[in-house]
């Protein structure tokens, strides 16, 4: 396989996966003792840690409506998480963009009317980046919100897909994302209804190929949902065992 070739003649990618294979997912909830909810999410070599604080009394009670909840998201990256090895400020444009996307994705899903005039703070910390940073952040946030007991209408599960060498690729790694010839479509869905909560496309993708890439990303989202749901059930069973003993 040449340096610029993303898929070899045998149909294998640089990391050995086939076109429709996800990277290995490892996740766990309740990993930060002092947070109301937390999660650790690992997809391939991309690793994310999330802490949720709230619902608690909002500092903006005088300006928000009685039916609103303040939902804050902050995204940060460890200096060692990328090859650049540099510390980014909180006002970094890329960090603010990711935080805004996660905020917009979850706000319609959270049942804020059940705890109006309260505040939820989400802190996302990227430990290692190897592609799929946004999708990993969304999946980790979903798991942490569930761990915090925040009511939502459904899970929010995200996955990315691209297109190269004549066929779509599922769950792009960093080298595939950085390839100029590979469009990157990130999709987040509500698994039960299959409603789309987020869709973001980087680079250009022709309309006739969009459908195939979108459907592949949605299949990946459903697999992520099974993994998150299994993690929630395992965490709940462990909590019941602790209480009973």
C-alpha positions as CSV (number, residue, x, y, z in Angstrom):
1,X,0.0,0.0,0.0
2,X,1.4,3.4,-1.0
3,X,1.5,6.3,1.4
4,X,-1.4,8.1,-0.4
5,X,-3.5,4.9,-0.8
6,X,-6.2,4.6,1.8
7,X,-7.5,1.2,0.8
8,X,-5.3,-1.6,-0.7
9,X,-6.4,-3.9,-3.5
10,X,-7.6,-6.5,-0.9
11,X,-10.0,-4.0,0.5
12,X,-8.0,-3.3,3.7
13,X,-7.3,0.1,5.2
14,X,-4.1,1.4,6.7
15,X,-5.1,0.1,10.2
16,X,-6.2,-3.3,8.9
17,X,-10.0,-2.6,9.0
18,X,-12.4,-3.2,6.1
19,X,-14.4,-0.3,4.8
20,X,-17.5,-0.9,6.9
21,X,-15.7,-1.7,10.2
22,X,-15.6,0.5,13.3
23,X,-12.6,0.9,15.4
24,X,-12.7,-0.9,18.8
25,X,-14.8,1.0,21.4
26,X,-14.1,1.0,25.1
27,X,-16.2,3.0,27.5
28,X,-17.0,3.3,31.1
29,X,-19.2,5.6,33.2
30,X,-18.8,6.9,36.8
31,X,-15.1,7.5,36.5
32,X,-14.8,10.8,38.3
33,X,-15.9,10.7,42.0
34,X,-16.5,14.4,42.5
35,X,-18.7,14.8,39.4
36,X,-22.5,14.2,39.3
37,X,-21.9,12.1,36.1
38,X,-18.8,11.2,34.2
39,X,-17.5,8.9,31.4
40,X,-14.4,7.7,29.7
41,X,-14.7,6.9,26.0
42,X,-12.1,5.4,23.8
43,X,-12.6,4.7,20.0
44,X,-9.4,3.4,18.4
45,X,-6.7,5.7,19.8
46,X,-9.0,8.6,20.3
47,X,-9.7,9.0,24.1
48,X,-12.1,11.4,25.8
49,X,-13.0,12.1,29.4
50,X,-16.2,13.9,30.3
51,X,-17.5,15.3,33.6
52,X,-21.1,16.6,34.2
53,X,-22.1,18.8,37.1
54,X,-25.8,19.5,37.7
55,X,-28.6,20.1,37.5
56,X,-27.9,22.8,40.1
57,X,-29.2,26.3,40.8
58,X,-28.4,28.5,37.9
59,X,-26.4,31.7,38.3
60,X,-28.6,33.3,35.6
61,X,-31.9,32.8,37.3
62,X,-32.9,36.4,36.8
63,X,-32.5,36.4,33.0
64,X,-33.7,32.9,31.9
65,X,-37.3,31.9,31.4
66,X,-39.1,29.6,33.9
67,X,-39.1,26.8,31.3
68,X,-35.4,27.0,30.4
69,X,-32.3,25.2,31.6
70,X,-28.8,26.6,31.2
71,X,-26.7,24.0,29.4
72,X,-23.0,24.9,29.3
73,X,-20.3,22.9,27.4
74,X,-16.6,23.4,27.6
75,X,-14.1,21.5,25.5
76,X,-10.4,21.3,26.1
77,X,-7.4,19.3,24.8
78,X,-4.5,17.9,26.6
79,X,-1.2,19.4,25.3
80,X,0.0,15.8,24.6
81,X,-3.2,14.8,22.8
82,X,-2.0,15.7,19.3
83,X,1.3,15.8,17.5
84,X,1.5,19.6,17.8
85,X,2.3,19.3,21.5
86,X,1.0,22.8,22.4
87,X,-1.4,24.1,24.9
88,X,-4.6,25.7,23.6
89,X,-6.3,28.6,25.3
90,X,-10.0,28.3,26.2
91,X,-10.7,30.9,23.5
92,X,-9.2,28.8,20.8
93,X,-11.6,28.9,17.8
94,X,-11.6,25.1,17.2
95,X,-12.3,24.3,20.8
96,X,-15.2,26.8,21.0
97,X,-16.6,25.4,17.7
98,X,-16.7,21.8,19.0
99,X,-18.2,22.9,22.3
100,X,-20.9,24.8,20.4
101,X,-21.7,21.8,18.2
102,X,-22.1,19.5,21.3
103,X,-24.2,22.0,23.0
104,X,-26.6,22.4,20.0
105,X,-26.8,18.7,19.6
106,X,-27.9,17.9,23.1
107,X,-30.1,21.0,24.0
108,X,-33.2,19.7,22.1
109,X,-32.8,16.2,23.6
110,X,-32.6,17.1,27.3
111,X,-35.9,17.4,29.1
112,X,-35.1,20.7,30.6
113,X,-38.7,21.5,31.6
114,X,-38.3,18.9,34.4
115,X,-35.7,21.1,36.2
116,X,-36.3,24.6,34.8
117,X,-34.1,27.5,35.8
118,X,-31.3,25.1,36.7
119,X,-27.9,24.7,35.2
120,X,-25.9,21.8,33.7
121,X,-22.2,22.1,33.1
122,X,-20.4,19.6,30.8
123,X,-16.6,19.5,30.6
124,X,-15.1,17.5,27.8
125,X,-11.3,16.8,27.9
126,X,-9.6,15.2,24.9
127,X,-6.8,13.0,26.0
128,X,-5.7,11.6,22.6
129,X,-6.7,12.4,19.1
130,X,-6.6,9.9,16.3
131,X,-9.7,10.9,14.3
132,X,-13.4,11.1,15.2
133,X,-12.8,13.8,17.9
134,X,-16.4,15.2,17.5
135,X,-18.2,11.9,17.4
136,X,-16.2,10.6,20.5
137,X,-17.0,13.8,22.4
138,X,-20.8,13.4,21.6
139,X,-20.8,9.7,22.6
140,X,-18.9,10.3,25.8
141,X,-21.2,13.3,26.7
142,X,-24.3,11.1,26.2
143,X,-22.9,8.5,28.6
144,X,-21.9,11.1,31.2
145,X,-25.3,12.8,31.1
146,X,-27.0,9.4,31.6
147,X,-24.7,8.7,34.5
148,X,-25.7,12.1,36.0
149,X,-29.4,11.1,35.8
150,X,-30.2,13.8,33.3
151,X,-33.5,12.9,31.6
152,X,-33.3,12.8,27.8
153,X,-35.8,11.7,25.1
154,X,-33.2,9.2,23.7
155,X,-29.6,8.4,23.5
156,X,-27.5,10.6,21.1
157,X,-25.1,8.4,19.2
158,X,-22.6,9.7,16.7
159,X,-20.4,8.2,14.0
160,X,-18.5,9.5,10.9
161,X,-18.1,8.1,7.4
162,X,-16.2,9.2,4.3
163,X,-15.8,8.3,0.7
164,X,-12.7,7.3,-1.2
165,X,-11.5,4.8,-3.9
166,X,-15.1,4.4,-5.2
167,X,-16.8,3.3,-1.9
168,X,-17.7,4.7,1.5
169,X,-15.5,4.2,4.6
170,X,-16.9,4.0,8.2
171,X,-15.3,5.7,11.2
172,X,-12.3,7.6,9.8
173,X,-9.0,7.6,11.6
174,X,-6.7,10.6,11.7
175,X,-4.7,9.7,8.6
176,X,-8.0,9.2,6.6
177,X,-9.4,12.5,7.9
178,X,-6.3,14.4,6.8
179,X,-6.5,13.0,3.3
180,X,-7.6,15.7,0.9
181,X,-9.5,13.2,-1.2
182,X,-11.7,11.9,1.6
183,X,-14.9,13.9,2.5
184,X,-15.8,13.4,6.2
185,X,-19.5,13.2,7.2
186,X,-20.3,13.2,11.0
187,X,-23.8,12.1,11.9
188,X,-25.5,11.9,15.3
189,X,-28.9,10.2,15.6
190,X,-31.6,9.3,18.1
191,X,-31.4,5.5,17.7
192,X,-35.0,4.6,18.5
193,X,-36.6,7.0,16.1
194,X,-33.5,7.4,13.8
195,X,-34.0,11.1,13.8
196,X,-30.9,13.1,12.9
197,X,-29.6,15.3,15.7
198,X,-26.5,16.4,13.9
199,X,-25.0,16.2,10.4
200,X,-21.7,17.9,9.5
201,X,-19.8,17.5,6.3
202,X,-16.2,18.5,5.8
203,X,-14.9,18.8,2.2
204,X,-17.1,18.2,-0.9
205,X,-19.2,15.1,-1.5
206,X,-21.4,14.7,-4.6
207,X,-25.1,14.2,-4.1
208,X,-25.2,10.8,-5.7
209,X,-22.8,9.5,-3.1
210,X,-24.3,11.3,0.0
211,X,-27.0,8.7,0.5
212,X,-24.6,5.7,0.8
213,X,-22.2,7.6,3.1
214,X,-25.1,8.8,5.3
215,X,-26.6,5.3,5.6
216,X,-23.2,3.8,6.5
217,X,-22.8,6.4,9.2
218,X,-26.2,5.7,10.6
219,X,-25.3,1.9,10.8
220,X,-22.3,2.9,12.8
221,X,-24.5,5.0,15.1
222,X,-26.7,2.0,15.9
223,X,-23.6,0.0,16.8
224,X,-22.4,2.8,19.1
225,X,-25.9,2.8,20.7
226,X,-25.6,-0.9,21.5
227,X,-22.2,-0.3,23.1
228,X,-23.4,2.7,25.2
229,X,-26.6,0.8,26.3
230,X,-24.6,-2.2,27.4
231,X,-22.3,0.1,29.4
232,X,-25.2,1.8,31.1
233,X,-26.8,-1.6,32.0
234,X,-23.5,-2.9,33.4
235,X,-23.0,0.3,35.4
236,X,-26.5,0.1,36.8
237,X,-26.0,-3.6,37.8
238,X,-22.8,-2.7,39.6
239,X,-24.6,0.1,41.5
240,X,-27.4,-2.3,42.5
241,X,-24.9,-4.8,43.8
242,X,-23.1,-2.2,45.8
243,X,-26.3,-1.0,47.4
244,X,-27.5,-4.5,48.2
245,X,-24.3,-5.4,49.9
